[in-house]
Amino acid sequence: MQRLTISLDDSIAAAIDDFMARNGYNNRSEAIRDLVRNALVRTDDSAKTENCVAALSYVYDYDGRDLAMRLDKAQHDHHDLTISSMRTRLDHRHCMEVTLLKGPTDDVRKLAESTMAERGVRFGQINLVPVTSDGHRHSHGGHGHDHEHSTPAL
């Protein structure tokens, strides 16, 4: 771990302190580390890894021109990226859906962006976490399956 010294305007320092209080951080280093990590992940060129895991969340109009069926079909068409999906009804017309994705970063990002761009989808957001794989298959005492470990890259 490296120690960095930075100078910030008083207004930025106050905003960080407010952020810390709202989100339960114990110190500025933790808060700034998470803010920087999130900013790096959201840029296309920084923190780029071949694979990622992601949570895609969005609200949509369930009655809107076969939108629910199109969204479901997109997940089926990308079954290799889709881990799981959960939907909850907000009212008689609107649903919120959270879909967990895993796979090549570019493919996951494209699927998420095309989902959020669908007409009738609102409040779309992706939380993308770059991961690295240890490249080894692990078998754990009689579970009958083996798996790879994915570790957050940042």
Long-range contacts (C-beta under 8 A, 24 or more apart in sequence): 37-154, 40-154, 41-128, 41-129, 41-130, 41-154, 42-128, 47-130, 47-153, 47-154, 48-105, 48-130, 49-105, 49-130, 49-131, 49-132, 49-153, 50-104, 50-105, 51-102, 51-103, 51-104, 51-105, 51-130, 51-131, 51-132, 51-133, 51-150, 52-101, 52-102, 52-103, 52-104, 52-105, 52-108, 52-128, 52-129, 52-130, 52-131, 53-83, 53-100, 53-101, 53-102, 53-128, 53-129, 53-131, 53-150, 54-100, 54-101, 54-102, 54-108, 54-112, 54-126, 54-127, 54-128, 54-129, 55-98, 55-99, 55-100, 55-101, 55-126, 55-127, 56-98, 56-99, 56-100, 56-101, 56-111, 56-112, 56-115, 56-116, 56-124, 56-125, 56-126, 56-127, 57-96, 57-97, 57-98, 57-99, 57-123, 57-124, 57-125, 57-126, 57-127, 58-96, 58-97, 58-115, 58-116, 58-121, 58-122, 58-123, 58-124, 58-125, 59-90, 59-94, 59-95, 59-96, 59-97, 59-121, 59-122, 59-123, 59-124, 60-94, 60-95, 60-97, 60-118, 60-120, 60-121, 60-122, 61-93, 61-94, 61-120, 62-89, 62-93, 62-94, 62-95, 63-93, 64-119, 64-120, 65-119, 65-120, 67-118, 67-119, 67-120, 67-121, 68-95, 70-118, 71-97, 71-115, 71-118, 71-121, 74-111, 74-114, 74-115, 75-99, 78-107, 78-111, 81-107, 81-108, 81-111, 102-150, 105-130, 129-153, 130-154
